[in-house]
Amino acid sequence: MKKKFRKSIGSDVPTLVFFYATWCTPCKLMKPTVLQIQEEMGNALNSLEIDVEFKKGIVKRYNVKSVPTLILFKNGKPLWRHSGVMPVAEIKTAINDRI
């Protein structure tokens, strides 16, 4: 997973990383939103899901303190982040404003 994570966030293609926990109700609400964004943006956006219970090193490295958290990466650098539930349109605007 670490290699896939590094390769994906280091890409020229932006990568949206969804940090979640299985016990988190807001995360369950955000899952369809993230899937919709993936579908609508197609090849213009990579995406990864990180379960904070199992990938503690990545969580610590990117200082994820709450879930759900979205972080947009491009060329290995975080461009945008948001914690909490957010509508599809606002997420897409945030992504498009930074890529």
Secondary structure by P-SEA (a helix, b strand, c coil): caaaaaaaaacccbbbbbbbbcccaaaaaaaaaaaaaaaaacccbbbbbbccccaaaaaaaaccccccbbbbbccccccccccccccaaaaaaaaaacc
